[in-house]
């Protein structure tokens, strides 16, 4: 006689998303799932700035500006010299009409204009370019100084092409925008 063993198997364990997976949820319109993942990661002590930035972005997307402002204030307080944190706080303040938004851009310019500061990664170059753009720098100079070098430094960094394409669209240069979007 053969004995049969019955093994009770529960539902598969929910794999924790990494920040890239959670970002894809946001990019594909699954905002509540993205929000839940970001909140869970931040609550669990995820120390990476990316999780906090994703949380801020999805809260803004969902129109929860008070929560986005609180999260952005906390991140900027925690990382006072972070271009990403300061620009995220600027965006939330700008979106809510907070007059303090402009002072953040000046802080950002001081950070990336300080002698000896080197913007080494594509992400840093894109952030500095976005700040320069918001501060009113000439669009061509922004493309040549920040976005072009970022694309050369890391051709796979998607945000470079999105930022450069958006800049071109803002200047009504559809052909240039198409080129940047196509290249990315």
C-alpha angles and dihedrals in degrees: 000000000000118000116219119217119211115204117196110221120190126206114298114272113263105246113227112245121236118226092263091054092048090048089054088055089056093045091053096049099260092128100155091051090048090049092050092050093047093046091048092050094047092045090050089057100260099176097195118114089220092069092050092048091050090051091052092047095050093045089053091047090053091049094246094136098160091056091043090051092050092049092047093048090051093049093048090048090050094045106028095169097046115117090203095051094046093047091048090052090046091053093050092047092047092049092052095044094248108164091214091073094091094056090060092059090055090052089051092050090051090052096052094035096053110118110257094025110131122195099211107166131061090240092056092048092050092049092049090048091051090050091047089050092052090048089058102257115162109276094229090052090051091051094047098040101040118006098042094050090044091055090050094046095051114008091184096057101113097196091065092063094042093051094046092046091049090050090052092048091051088056092048093244099138095171093055091045091051090050093052094045092047093048091052 
